[in-house]
């Protein structure tokens, strides 16, 4: 039945689907992948209109760096454009180079042309606000604060931070996860995963050589600490200014109600899918962007959507691994999710929708 | 006597930070500044919960409690919802707390 009409797989119980995706013959597994794909799309969120909203391809890397001159008005004054000379302000050049590193990563490692897949120009403003302790993607451009100099230094120096923020942009064009609870934690996690891979690729590090930490050296007074660790969530920092890294790396510690001011702990529970990625990447070995990164990217761009839960991400990445690299890769990814206590079954919400659709 | 407590959550780092201001410990000029900023912020007109705006990905979320005599006001908002008056007050507290 699956072979003739793959979409019927969506009404199969999760454990059956999972087994098909893992152990079925190749056509059956392909059908299972397609059913994951369809059911995720049924989740309502992968808007067909998004394709129309995409910019016309212009081709090539086009960066524009602005100086916000310590105000909170965007974008500010243009200080460097694509191909322009280096600026006397190091922040400008760091932002320019950082945008370039992320652009190169997406194009060369994943075959994606800029954030929207259609060559979107990359704009960034430096010197946003006074002592502003943050960097963010506002939906249109990258914004860098200078840091307060006590806790955070300048964000422009860190390509993993830039990779993280620009990946929020990519996610907006793809799965567009809701920014709360588990979908929100996936938003943060995919941003960390690709942020880490941008840095690993820039440093030509294998999975085993990489530190798997985000924002190393960003904490001014604690140069050996970092902001997050994919290898050991919850261990990135511990100091008098910030307290202790609250991240967790296992589903049994998932308590979204403890973090109402962080949209249900999107920066805390991203540790769970982050660690699943780390385990999978270590199992797969080599350069993490070549296998693990491509698997996560396929799940993000082809399978997952707005309301995805951790279990959906598990199912999607296992299906993507199988499609791209076969059984052994699917097992490696499965091991990652098992390590963090997430089973690869569609969430209850997904199953309900699926039943309705059937 | 006025006391303020500002908690900032979210941002790229996701770490929550708390800033406190006690009017009694301020110099007279700073007290005047605080009075001016509080008047300009119009906190009493703000809702207690953040509105449903565009998702503030990696932006700051604030929780501000103002204890003024016996009156306690708590408001929550994201950076996207700050009026110019609230922004001025928040940045002042952050620079001092």
HADDOCK unambig.tbl for C-alpha pairs under 7 A between the chains (distance, minus, plus):
assign (segid A and resid 134 and name CA) (segid B and resid 11 and name CA) 6.02 0.50 0.50
assign (segid A and resid 134 and name CA) (segid B and resid 12 and name CA) 6.17 0.50 0.50
assign (segid A and resid 135 and name CA) (segid B and resid 12 and name CA) 6.40 0.50 0.50
assign (segid A and resid 136 and name CA) (segid B and resid 12 and name CA) 6.86 0.50 0.50
assign (segid A and resid 136 and name CA) (segid B and resid 58 and name CA) 5.90 0.50 0.50
assign (segid A and resid 136 and name CA) (segid B and resid 59 and name CA) 6.82 0.50 0.50
assign (segid A and resid 179 and name CA) (segid B and resid 55 and name CA) 6.16 0.50 0.50
assign (segid A and resid 179 and name CA) (segid B and resid 57 and name CA) 6.96 0.50 0.50
assign (segid A and resid 227 and name CA) (segid B and resid 13 and name CA) 6.08 0.50 0.50
assign (segid A and resid 242 and name CA) (segid B and resid 15 and name CA) 6.82 0.50 0.50
assign (segid A and resid 261 and name CA) (segid B and resid 9 and name CA) 6.01 0.50 0.50
assign (segid A and resid 261 and name CA) (segid B and resid 61 and name CA) 6.29 0.50 0.50
assign (segid A and resid 262 and name CA) (segid B and resid 9 and name CA) 6.11 0.50 0.50
assign (segid A and resid 262 and name CA) (segid B and resid 10 and name CA) 5.44 0.50 0.50
assign (segid A and resid 267 and name CA) (segid B and resid 14 and name CA) 5.33 0.50 0.50
